[in-house]
Amino acid sequence: MFRAQHVYPTAPGEQEYRYSFTPYNVPSFVGTLLAGARKENIPLPLDADAPFILRAMQAHESPYGLAMRFRDPWRNYLSDDANPTLEDLNYAPNDALWTIFGAELVAVDAEIWCPKGAVLWVDLYNASLSTVSLAALEIVFAGVKRYAV
């Protein structure tokens, strides 16, 4: 089944925008995660200049066995359980698509409105039998900033 990258067109007053969260700007992504361990309530802060409409996400360079569970700015879970981030599953399509700009994003079924300065949250879970490194992990949120027209 075909799903467009963004199921909503960009309207006047909206600017396409991507947030990138890596070990460089999220201290909780530094280091390793032991087998079976969790890191919960990791804040992913958004800018305070305009509301952000989340339309797609991606987990890039996630280690084998890592699973994620996201929450919106009101701390509502976006899934029933942590979802694996393996290629072709949930947040990361296969490597053949990395060369096509924008193809790596996975559309959010219903856009998520985030107020100015909101915080999205992620829980990480290592479902593998060995320790994983988070050194190359990158989470990308794509959507639009909605400025007043």
Phi and psi in degrees as GROMACS dihedral restraints (atoms count N, CA, C in turn):
[ dihedral_restraints ]
;  ai    aj    ak    al  type     phi  dphi    fc
    3     4     5     6     1   -84.8    20    10
    4     5     6     7     1   132.6    20    10
    6     7     8     9     1  -128.2    20    10
    7     8     9    10     1   126.4    20    10
    9    10    11    12     1   -65.4    20    10
   10    11    12    13     1   153.6    20    10
   12    13    14    15     1   -59.3    20    10
   13    14    15    16     1   -47.7    20    10
   15    16    17    18     1  -124.7    20    10
   16    17    18    19     1   123.5    20    10
   18    19    20    21     1   -86.1    20    10
   19    20    21    22     1    -3.9    20    10
   21    22    23    24     1  -117.6    20    10
   22    23    24    25     1   134.2    20    10
   24    25    26    27     1   -72.5    20    10
   25    26    27    28     1   155.1    20    10
   27    28    29    30     1   -75.4    20    10
   28    29    30    31     1   125.8    20    10
   30    31    32    33     1   -96.9    20    10
   31    32    33    34     1   166.4    20    10
   33    34    35    36     1   -57.2    20    10
   34    35    36    37     1   138.0    20    10
   36    37    38    39     1    88.0    20    10
   37    38    39    40     1    -2.9    20    10
   39    40    41    42     1  -105.6    20    10
   40    41    42    43     1   143.4    20    10
   42    43    44    45     1  -127.6    20    10
   43    44    45    46     1   125.5    20    10
   45    46    47    48     1   -60.0    20    10
   46    47    48    49     1   140.0    20    10
   48    49    50    51     1  -152.4    20    10
   49    50    51    52     1   146.4    20    10
   51    52    53    54     1  -126.9    20    10
   52    53    54    55     1   134.8    20    10
   54    55    56    57     1  -102.2    20    10
   55    56    57    58     1   137.4    20    10
   57    58    59    60     1  -122.6    20    10
   58    59    60    61     1   125.1    20    10
   60    61    62    63     1  -117.3    20    10
   61    62    63    64     1   120.6    20    10
   63    64    65    66     1  -134.8    20    10
   64    65    66    67     1   176.8    20    10
   66    67    68    69     1   -60.3    20    10
   67    68    69    70     1   -17.3    20    10
   69    70    71    72     1   -74.2    20    10
   70    71    72    73     1   -27.9    20    10
   72    73    74    75     1  -123.2    20    10
   73    74    75    76     1     2.3    20    10
   75    76    77    78     1  -129.3    20    10
   76    77    78    79     1    99.3    20    10
   78    79    80    81     1   -55.6    20    10
   79    80    81    82     1   -29.2    20    10
   81    82    83    84     1   -69.1    20    10
   82    83    84    85     1   -15.6    20    10
   84    85    86    87     1   -85.0    20    10
   85    86    87    88     1    -4.8    20    10
   87    88    89    90     1   -79.7    20    10
   88    89    90    91     1   137.1    20    10
   90    91    92    93     1    99.3    20    10
   91    92    93    94     1  -150.1    20    10
   93    94    95    96     1  -125.8    20    10
   94    95    96    97     1   169.2    20    10
   96    97    98    99     1  -129.8    20    10
   97    98    99   100     1   118.4    20    10
   99   100   101   102     1   -65.9    20    10
  100   101   102   103     1   158.1    20    10
  102   103   104   105     1   -56.2    20    10
  103   104   105   106     1   129.1    20    10
  105   106   107   108     1    78.3    20    10
  106   107   108   109     1    -2.7    20    10
  108   109   110   111     1   -84.0    20    10
  109   110   111   112     1   161.2    20    10
  111   112   113   114     1  -127.5    20    10
  112   113   114   115     1   148.4    20    10
  114   115   116   117     1  -123.2    20    10
  115   116   117   118     1   116.5    20    10
  117   118   119   120     1  -116.2    20    10
  118   119   120   121     1   162.2    20    10
  120   121   122   123     1    59.1    20    10
  121   122   123   124     1    43.6    20    10
  123   124   125   126     1   -85.0    20    10
  124   125   126   127     1   118.5    20    10
  126   127   128   129     1   -79.9    20    10
  127   128   129   130     1   138.5    20    10
  129   130   131   132     1  -122.5    20    10
  130   131   132   133     1    89.0    20    10
  132   133   134   135     1   -74.2    20    10
  133   134   135   136     1   143.6    20    10
  135   136   137   138     1  -105.3    20    10
  136   137   138   139     1   163.7    20    10
  138   139   140   141     1   -67.7    20    10
  139   140   141   142     1   157.4    20    10
  141   142   143   144     1  -100.8    20    10
  142   143   144   145     1     9.3    20    10
  144   145   146   147     1   -83.8    20    10
  145   146   147   148     1   -24.8    20    10
  147   148   149   150     1  -162.8    20    10
  148   149   150   151     1   154.6    20    10
  150   151   152   153     1   -61.5    20    10
  151   152   153   154     1   149.6    20    10
  153   154   155   156     1  -116.3    20    10
  154   155   156   157     1   134.8    20    10
  156   157   158   159     1  -107.7    20    10
  157   158   159   160     1   107.8    20    10
  159   160   161   162     1   -77.7    20    10
  160   161   162   163     1   122.7    20    10
  162   163   164   165     1  -121.4    20    10
  163   164   165   166     1   -17.5    20    10
  165   166   167   168     1  -158.3    20    10
  166   167   168   169     1   159.5    20    10
  168   169   170   171     1  -145.9    20    10
  169   170   171   172     1   167.5    20    10
  171   172   173   174     1  -155.9    20    10
  172   173   174   175     1   143.8    20    10
  174   175   176   177     1  -115.8    20    10
  175   176   177   178     1   112.6    20    10
  177   178   179   180     1  -108.1    20    10
  178   179   180   181     1   140.8    20    10
  180   181   182   183     1    57.8    20    10
  181   182   183   184     1    36.7    20    10
  183   184   185   186     1   -81.6    20    10
  184   185   186   187     1   138.4    20    10
  186   187   188   189     1   -71.8    20    10
  187   188   189   190     1   156.2    20    10
  189   190   191   192     1   -57.9    20    10
  190   191   192   193     1   131.8    20    10
  192   193   194   195     1    95.0    20    10
  193   194   195   196     1   -10.0    20    10
  195   196   197   198     1   -77.6    20    10
  196   197   198   199     1   135.2    20    10
  198   199   200   201     1  -126.5    20    10
  199   200   201   202     1   150.8    20    10
  201   202   203   204     1  -131.2    20    10
  202   203   204   205     1   152.0    20    10
  204   205   206   207     1  -138.3    20    10
  205   206   207   208     1   121.4    20    10
  207   208   209   210     1  -100.0    20    10
  208   209   210   211     1   154.9    20    10
  210   211   212   213     1  -131.2    20    10
  211   212   213   214     1   149.0    20    10
  213   214   215   216     1   -80.5    20    10
  214   215   216   217     1  -179.6    20    10
  216   217   218   219     1   -61.5    20    10
  217   218   219   220     1   -18.9    20    10
  219   220   221   222     1   -97.9    20    10
  220   221   222   223     1    11.5    20    10
  222   223   224   225     1    66.8    20    10
  223   224   225   226     1    24.8    20    10
  225   226   227   228     1   -82.3    20    10
  226   227   228   229     1   130.8    20    10
  228   229   230   231     1   -67.7    20    10
  229   230   231   232     1   142.2    20    10
  231   232   233   234     1   -94.7    20    10
  232   233   234   235     1    -3.0    20    10
  234   235   236   237     1  -149.4    20    10
  235   236   237   238     1   161.8    20    10
  237   238   239   240     1   -72.7    20    10
  238   239   240   241     1   -27.1    20    10
  240   241   242   243     1  -151.3    20    10
  241   242   243   244     1   173.8    20    10
  243   244   245   246     1   -65.8    20    10
  244   245   246   247     1   140.5    20    10
  246   247   248   249     1  -109.4    20    10
  247   248   249   250     1   134.7    20    10
  249   250   251   252     1   -62.9    20    10
  250   251   252   253     1   149.3    20    10
  252   253   254   255     1  -106.7    20    10
  253   254   255   256     1    18.0    20    10
  255   256   257   258     1   -60.2    20    10
  256   257   258   259     1   156.4    20    10
  258   259   260   261     1   -56.4    20    10
  259   260   261   262     1   144.6    20    10
  261   262   263   264     1    73.0    20    10
  262   263   264   265     1     0.6    20    10
  264   265   266   267     1  -122.3    20    10
  265   266   267   268     1   136.3    20    10
  267   268   269   270     1    54.8    20    10
  268   269   270   271     1   -87.7    20    10
  270   271   272   273     1  -105.2    20    10
  271   272   273   274     1     0.5    20    10
  273   274   275   276     1  -143.9    20    10
  274   275   276   277     1   110.2    20    10
  276   277   278   279     1   -74.4    20    10
  277   278   279   280     1   178.7    20    10
  279   280   281   282     1   -71.5    20    10
  280   281   282   283     1   163.1    20    10
  282   283   284   285     1   -60.5    20    10
  283   284   285   286     1   -25.7    20    10
  285   286   287   288     1   -62.1    20    10
  286   287   288   289     1   -24.1    20    10
  288   289   290   291     1   -86.9    20    10
  289   290   291   292     1   -12.3    20    10
  291   292   293   294     1   -62.0    20    10
  292   293   294   295     1   -24.2    20    10
  294   295   296   297     1   -81.0    20    10
  295   296   297   298     1   -11.5    20    10
  297   298   299   300     1   -98.9    20    10
  298   299   300   301     1   117.3    20    10
  300   301   302   303     1   -57.8    20    10
  301   302   303   304     1   127.4    20    10
  303   304   305   306     1    87.3    20    10
  304   305   306   307     1   -16.6    20    10
  306   307   308   309     1   -70.9    20    10
  307   308   309   310     1   -18.8    20    10
  309   310   311   312     1   -77.2    20    10
  310   311   312   313     1   -10.9    20    10
  312   313   314   315     1   -80.8    20    10
  313   314   315   316     1   144.0    20    10
  315   316   317   318     1  -108.9    20    10
  316   317   318   319     1   120.3    20    10
  318   319   320   321     1   -64.5    20    10
  319   320   321   322     1   141.3    20    10
  321   322   323   324     1   -84.9    20    10
  322   323   324   325     1   131.7    20    10
  324   325   326   327     1   -58.4    20    10
  325   326   327   328     1   -40.8    20    10
  327   328   329   330     1  -128.7    20    10
  328   329   330   331     1   126.9    20    10
  330   331   332   333     1   -56.9    20    10
  331   332   333   334     1   149.7    20    10
  333   334   335   336     1  -115.6    20    10
  334   335   336   337     1   116.8    20    10
  336   337   338   339     1   -81.3    20    10
  337   338   339   340     1   129.0    20    10
  339   340   341   342     1  -122.8    20    10
  340   341   342   343     1   124.4    20    10
  342   343   344   345     1   -67.2    20    10
  343   344   345   346     1   167.6    20    10
  345   346   347   348     1   -53.3    20    10
  346   347   348   349     1   134.8    20    10
  348   349   350   351     1    68.7    20    10
  349   350   351   352     1    16.8    20    10
  351   352   353   354     1   -68.0    20    10
  352   353   354   355     1   167.1    20    10
  354   355   356   357     1  -126.7    20    10
  355   356   357   358     1   127.4    20    10
  357   358   359   360     1   -96.1    20    10
  358   359   360   361     1   157.3    20    10
  360   361   362   363     1  -126.7    20    10
  361   362   363   364     1   148.8    20    10
  363   364   365   366     1  -137.1    20    10
  364   365   366   367     1   142.6    20    10
  366   367   368   369     1  -112.6    20    10
  367   368   369   370     1   134.0    20    10
  369   370   371   372     1  -108.1    20    10
  370   371   372   373     1   142.4    20    10
  372   373   374   375     1  -138.9    20    10
  373   374   375   376     1   129.5    20    10
  375   376   377   378     1   -94.2    20    10
  376   377   378   379     1   102.3    20    10
  378   379   380   381     1   -87.9    20    10
  379   380   381   382     1     1.8    20    10
  381   382   383   384     1   -87.1    20    10
  382   383   384   385     1   177.6    20    10
  384   385   386   387     1   -96.6    20    10
  385   386   387   388     1     8.0    20    10
  387   388   389   390     1  -137.7    20    10
  388   389   390   391     1   164.2    20    10
  390   391   392   393     1   -67.9    20    10
  391   392   393   394     1   139.9    20    10
  393   394   395   396     1  -118.1    20    10
  394   395   396   397     1   148.0    20    10
  396   397   398   399     1   -93.2    20    10
  397   398   399   400     1   138.6    20    10
  399   400   401   402     1  -101.2    20    10
  400   401   402   403     1     9.9    20    10
  402   403   404   405     1   -58.6    20    10
  403   404   405   406     1   -32.5    20    10
  405   406   407   408     1  -106.7    20    10
  406   407   408   409     1     2.2    20    10
  408   409   410   411     1   -61.5    20    10
  409   410   411   412     1   135.8    20    10
  411   412   413   414     1  -138.7    20    10
  412   413   414   415     1   127.7    20    10
  414   415   416   417     1  -109.7    20    10
  415   416   417   418     1   129.9    20    10
  417   418   419   420     1  -119.1    20    10
  418   419   420   421     1   130.7    20    10
  420   421   422   423     1  -110.5    20    10
  421   422   423   424     1   126.5    20    10
  423   424   425   426     1  -118.0    20    10
  424   425   426   427     1   145.2    20    10
  426   427   428   429     1   174.5    20    10
  427   428   429   430     1  -141.6    20    10
  429   430   431   432     1  -136.1    20    10
  430   431   432   433     1   149.1    20    10
  432   433   434   435     1   -93.2    20    10
  433   434   435   436     1   134.3    20    10
  435   436   437   438     1  -106.4    20    10
  436   437   438   439     1   105.9    20    10
  438   439   440   441     1   -94.2    20    10
  439   440   441   442     1   152.9    20    10
  441   442   443   444     1   -64.7    20    10
  442   443   444   445     1   139.4    20    10
